[in-house]
């Protein structure tokens, strides 16, 4: 309880904008504890099928994304 009491006393001294920043940071910390779906060890084919369905539902053209990525990579190499 000492940590909670200390946090409460500090929060009472903060301005409204500082409290909003603390809330955002606390949400970030809490979200960091949620398991990351990218590193899931499930069936890769099922995950890819789900990804493709998401892209189709979101009107994301994967071929266009791939073409953009290759063109961008070429521009970066040319700039170096």
N, C-alpha and C positions, 0 to 999 in steps of 0.2 A: 504494500500500500504506500510505502514511502515514495516510490517513483511516481505513482499516480498523484499523490499530494503535491509533489514538487512540480509536476507538469501543470497541474491546475493552477498553482500559484504563479507560474510563469505565463500561462495563457491569459490570466486575468490582467496582466500588465501590457499585453499586446494591443496594437491598434486593429481596426477591422481588416485593413488590407494585409497586415502581418498574419492575422488569424487565417485568412483565406490561403495565404502561402503555406502555412503549417498544415492546413487541411489537404491541400494539393500534394504536399510532400508525404503526408500520412497515407493518402490514397495510393501514391506511387509505391510506397513500402509494402502496403497490403497487396497490391497487384503483383509485385515482385514475388510474392509467396505462392501465387497461383501457378499450377503446373503449366509449362510451356508446351503448346500443341506441336510446335515445330520439332521438338526433340522427342516426341512420342515414339515409342518403339513398336507401334501396331503395324498392321499389314500395309506396306507401301502402296500396293495397287489400290486398296480401298481408299487410302488417304488421297491418292492422285485422282481417283474418280470423283471424290468429294470436292477436290480443288477444281476440277474441270467443270463440275456442275455449278459451283460458285461463280466461276468466270463466265459461264454461259448466262447465268441468271443476272449477272452484273454487266452484261454486254461488253466483256473484256475479250478482245481478239488476241489470243496468245501468239499467233503468227506475227501480228503487228508489233507486239511487245518484243518478240525475239528480233525482228528486223531493226527496231529502234535500238535495242541493246547492242547489236552488232555494229550499227552505224555509229553509235556513241563511242564504242570501244575503239573504232577506227579513227575517230576524231581525236580521241585522247592520245592515241599513239602518234598521230601526226603532229600534235601540239608539243610533244616531248622532243 
